[in-house]
Amino acid sequence: MASILKPAYAFYNRQYQARPILTICTTNALLAGISDTLTQKYLAPAPLTPEPILPASATGVLQDAKETVKEDAKELAVDIEQTLHEPDLQPVAPSPSQPPPLDLPRMGRFMLYNFSVAPVIHTWYSVLDKNFPLKSVSASASNSTLRPRLLQAMAPALKRMGADQIFFAPIGLALLFSGLTTYLSTLKANYAVWPLVQLVNFGVMPLQLRLPFVSVVGIAWNAYLR
């Protein structure tokens, strides 16, 4: 795995140094496409088939049909019981259900959205870097002073996370949701997940990897939203 990730990371850094905005936008769009594909294929709930609404005149006919089905079911149960005692007969395996086709227009819209907002998010991260610079921890610090120094170094990351969740998160979610009820419930879920994610992001990740890191975590987050 390391032999694959190391060249990929080097390639990404070269592209970022040469074309930072285009690299960020393309990476964000590709990860969004992966996220939506996984959501559609494996995480989307099965569509519900609504029950037909019958007119009042059909009530009697429906009742007769139910009685007929019950009689047929009894006969079928007798046939099954007899079949189970016949060793030469083999049960027929049910055919597997086919997955729904991939909604390419939906995936395209989601990729285009993430491509478009990537410069805004990247610029916001740069603003946080300038206003809350991280402090390095001395490698020669003793154990007695390491903890307060580490907490002091993480203080800017906490400030970055707080500013991001207070100012940017509500705006970013508002771009996706226009309904007030959905927006508020999603904002509450955001505050249960993203503060810790962004604390790691701002405290550990370099600037060029912050948006890809958020996009990778966003695979599960987007599955929840959709």
C-alpha positions in Angstrom: 0.0 0.0 0.0 2.8 2.4 0.9 4.5 1.7 -2.5 1.2 3.0 -4.2 0.4 5.9 -1.9 3.9 7.4 -1.9 4.1 8.0 -5.7 0.5 9.1 -5.8 1.2 11.7 -3.0 4.3 12.9 -4.9 2.3 13.3 -8.1 -0.4 15.2 -6.3 2.1 17.6 -4.7 3.7 18.2 -8.1 0.4 19.0 -9.7 -0.6 21.2 -6.7 2.6 23.2 -6.9 2.1 23.8 -10.6 -1.7 24.3 -10.7 -3.1 24.5 -7.2 -6.7 25.5 -7.9 -7.2 23.1 -10.8 -5.7 20.3 -8.8 -7.9 21.0 -5.8 -11.1 21.3 -8.0 -10.4 18.1 -10.0 -9.5 16.1 -6.9 -12.6 17.2 -5.1 -14.8 16.4 -8.1 -13.3 12.9 -8.5 -13.8 12.1 -4.8 -17.4 13.4 -5.0 -18.0 11.0 -8.0 -16.6 8.1 -6.0 -18.8 9.1 -3.0 -22.0 9.3 -5.0 -21.3 6.1 -6.9 -20.8 4.2 -3.6 -24.0 5.8 -2.2 -26.1 4.8 -5.2 -24.8 1.3 -5.4 -24.5 0.2 -1.8 -26.0 2.7 0.6 -29.1 4.1 -1.1 -32.4 2.8 0.4 -34.6 0.6 -1.8 -37.5 2.5 -3.4 -40.8 1.9 -1.7 -43.7 0.8 -3.9 -46.8 2.8 -2.9 -50.0 0.8 -2.4 -52.7 1.6 -4.9 -55.8 3.5 -3.7 -58.9 1.5 -4.7 -62.4 3.1 -5.0 -65.1 2.1 -2.6 -66.9 0.0 -5.3 -63.8 -2.3 -5.5 -64.0 -3.3 -1.8 -66.2 -6.3 -2.4 -64.2 -7.5 -5.3 -61.0 -7.1 -3.3 -62.5 -9.2 -0.4 -63.5 -12.0 -2.8 -60.0 -11.9 -4.2 -58.5 -12.2 -0.8 -60.6 -15.3 -0.1 -59.5 -16.8 -3.3 -55.9 -16.2 -2.5 -56.3 -17.8 0.9 -57.7 -21.0 -0.7 -54.9 -21.0 -3.3 -52.4 -20.6 -0.5 -53.8 -23.6 1.4 -53.6 -25.7 -1.8 -50.0 -24.5 -2.3 -49.0 -25.4 1.2 -50.3 -28.9 0.7 -48.3 -29.2 -2.6 -45.2 -27.9 -0.8 -45.6 -30.5 2.0 -45.9 -33.3 -0.6 -42.9 -32.0 -2.5 -40.7 -32.0 0.5 -41.1 -35.7 0.8 -40.1 -36.4 -2.8 -36.3 -36.8 -3.0 -36.0 -36.5 -6.7 -37.3 -32.9 -6.9 -34.8 -30.1 -6.3 -35.8 -26.6 -5.2 -35.2 -23.8 -7.7 -32.9 -21.1 -6.5 -34.3 -17.6 -6.7 -32.7 -15.3 -9.2 -30.7 -12.5 -7.6 -32.2 -9.1 -7.8 -30.5 -6.6 -10.1 -29.1 -3.4 -8.6 -30.6 -0.2 -9.9 -28.8 1.5 -12.7 -26.3 4.3 -11.9 -27.9 7.7 -12.1 -25.2 9.5 -14.1 -26.9 12.9 -14.3 -27.1 13.0 -10.5 -23.5 12.0 -10.2 -22.5 14.7 -12.7 -24.4 17.4 -10.8 -22.7 16.4 -7.6 -19.2 16.4 -9.2 -19.9 19.8 -10.8 -21.0 21.2 -7.4 -17.9 20.0 -5.6 -15.7 21.2 -8.5 -17.2 24.6 -8.2 -17.0 25.1 -4.4 -13.5 23.7 -4.1 -11.8 27.1 -4.7 -14.0 28.7 -2.0 -13.2 26.1 0.6 -9.5 26.1 -0.2 -9.4 29.9 0.1 -11.2 29.7 3.4 -8.6 27.2 4.7 -5.9 29.6 3.6 -7.6 32.4 5.6 -7.7 30.2 8.7 -4.0 29.4 8.3 -3.0 33.1 8.1 -5.2 34.1 11.1 -4.4 31.1 13.4 -0.8 29.9 12.6 0.2 26.6 14.2 3.1 26.6 16.7 5.7 23.9 16.6 6.5 21.8 19.7 10.2 21.5 20.5 11.5 17.9 20.2 13.8 18.4 23.2 11.0 19.4 25.6 10.8 17.3 28.8 7.9 15.2 29.7 6.8 17.7 32.3 6.5 20.5 29.8 5.5 18.4 26.8 1.8 18.4 27.6 1.3 22.1 28.1 3.4 22.8 25.0 1.3 20.4 23.0 -1.9 22.0 24.2 -0.5 25.4 23.3 0.4 24.2 19.9 -3.1 22.7 19.3 -4.9 25.9 20.4 -4.7 27.4 16.9 -6.2 24.2 15.5 -9.1 24.5 18.0 -9.6 28.1 16.9 -9.6 27.1 13.3 -12.1 24.4 13.9 -14.4 26.7 15.9 -14.3 29.4 13.3 -15.0 26.8 10.6 -18.0 25.3 12.3 -19.5 28.7 13.5 -19.0 30.7 10.3 -18.5 28.4 7.3 -20.4 25.1 8.1 -23.9 26.8 8.2 -23.2 28.6 4.9 -21.8 25.4 3.2 -24.8 23.4 4.2 -27.2 26.2 3.1 -25.8 25.8 -0.4 -27.1 22.2 -0.5 -30.3 22.5 1.4 -33.1 25.1 1.0 -35.7 23.5 3.3 -35.5 24.8 6.8 -36.4 21.6 8.6 -33.9 19.5 6.6 -31.3 22.2 7.0 -31.6 22.4 10.8 -31.5 18.6 11.3 -28.5 18.3 9.0 -26.7 21.1 10.8 -27.2 19.3 14.1 -25.7 16.1 12.6 -22.8 18.2 11.2 -21.9 19.4 14.7 -21.8 15.8 15.9 -19.3 14.7 13.2 -17.3 17.5 11.7 -15.7 19.4 14.7 -13.5 16.4 15.5 -12.8 15.8 11.8 -11.8 19.4 11.3 -9.7 19.5 14.4 -7.6 16.7 13.0 -7.7 18.4 9.6 -6.5 21.7 10.8 -4.0 20.3 13.4 -2.3 17.7 11.3 -3.0 18.0 7.6 -1.0 20.4 5.4 -3.0 22.9 3.4 -2.8 21.1 0.1 -4.3 17.9 1.6 -7.0 19.4 3.7 -9.7 19.5 1.1 -8.9 15.9 -0.2 -9.0 14.7 3.5 -12.4 16.3 4.0 -13.6 14.8 0.7 -12.6 11.3 1.8 -14.4 11.7 5.1 -17.3 13.2 3.1 -17.9 9.8 1.3 -19.7 8.6 4.4 -21.1 12.0 5.1 -22.6 12.4 1.6 -24.1 8.9 2.0 -25.9 10.1 5.1 -27.1 13.3 3.4 -28.5 11.5 0.3 
